[in-house]
Amino acid sequence: MVPRLRIAGQVLGRLLKFFDCFLELAFLDQLFAVEQCRRPRGAATGEEKRQAKGSAKLRAVAGYFRGPILDDQHLSWWYHWGLVVSRNAGLYTRVFGAHARAKLLAALGVIAASAASWANSADTPGPARVVVAYHPGATEAFKPRPAIISNMVAKGIVQLTGTSNAVAAWQSLVSPQDTVGIKVYSAPGANSGTRPAVAAAVVEGLLAAGIPARRIIVWDKHRGDLRRAGYFEMAERYGIRVEGAAQTGYDDRKFYETAFLGQLVWGDMEFGKTGEGIGRKSYVSRLVSKEITKIINVTPMLNHNAASVCGNLFSLAAGSVDNTFRFEHDARLLGEAVPEIYALETVGDRVVLNITDALICQYQGEQRTLLHYSTVLNELRFSRDPVALDVLSIKELARQRSAAQMNPTRVNSILYENAELLELGVAEVDRIRIERVKL
């Protein structure tokens, strides 16, 4: 993934491109300017001689620099254009047409070149690709059917990577030397969060591809959420590890920093400390910064009031750092923090695959399981682009709310626009190519 700047830097960079245009136009204007005449041709009048003597005295005092008002007011090029002075009025009339035309052509050339440079710049991502695997019998009474889920994962990953089989597909993403972290969203539980059957299908694929069980970690922010969602039982079955990012501690050298302060809670690295700047940093978990080398993000299609969806961006960003209480429930702050945390080298750069568990779409309730506000879709969605998956989930959530005759919710569009600015993915639905695999 290419190096990234912060959101403010990206926006400022774009504005500076326009300022560059104005600076170039000012420079071109001076090239076209005609040197003004110091005095008319012929002998000077007595009055002009007296003015010349006065100017000479001022020059002697000022060291004769072409500066403000210490000299003849028409002497400095920046005070008046060379043509726009009374003694050059005739010349101005004769050359104005050619001068204006030349400047206009130069201006159009500069603006066109800058616009083309901007349009073709690296911060305009290409079309995103999303693979949707569907099976009508993937769930039964809201419960996943493991054998079908495993087949859906295998078919989806093969389609996404363009390989001939599932083993080759996984091997194109990870190697036996990697420590692979499967990031799940477990707080809502096994029915509304990431379903263990989907994570288990990923584990089976990794094991078949030769990844040692000891190098596979299913993780989320808190071990308690993982235990309640049934991930410890799954880990025992496959001999893999389950870890909570908060329980492994935080890395004091890797962090996200911003000006807004938050209320530190127990478990945050700076909790209990006082002093200037305390509370401005969110430290990355040591599990993410020091142990996991590749991340597979698996998130549910579940609404979130501030982030719009408990998706790939929000799940990984909020689960990887501490001190999140300051922005988790504020849509504006969340819209800045989530993309910037995901863009950290130790976080987003390690993601090799994003999966949206769209077996069931829950469009109301957030972290509570409310199956009466849920619709069975029987889909799994795969992409390397987390932004594309999230905006498609938001679109589906809105569609299901409309079908249920519920009021629409406000979309935190700035979060996904910022993510696109940071080159995390594509936020425009019409630039996402969807490939469907029906089993």
Secondary structure, DSSP 4 states (H G I P E B T S, - for coil): ------HHHHHHHHHHHHHHHHHHHHHHHHHHPPPPPSS-SSPPPHHHHHHHHHHHHHHHHHTS---SSSS-TTTSTTTS-TTSSGGGHHHHHHHHHHHHHHHHHHHHHHHHHHHHHHHTSTTS---EEEEEEE-TTSEETTEE-HHHHHHHHHHHHHHHHT-SSHHHHHHTT--TTS-EEEE---TT-TTTSS-HHHHHHHHHHHHHTT--GGGEEEEES-HHHHHHTTHHHHHHHHT-EEEETTTT-EEEEEEEE-S------TTSTTTT--STTTTSEEEEEHIIIII--EEEEEEEEEEETTTEE--HHHHHHHHHBS--TTTTT-HHHHHHHHHHHHTSTTTGGGEEEEEEEEEEEE-S-TTS--GGGEEEEEEEEEES-HHHHHHHHHHHHHHHHHHTTPPPPPP-HHHHHHHHHTTS----GGGEEEEEEE-
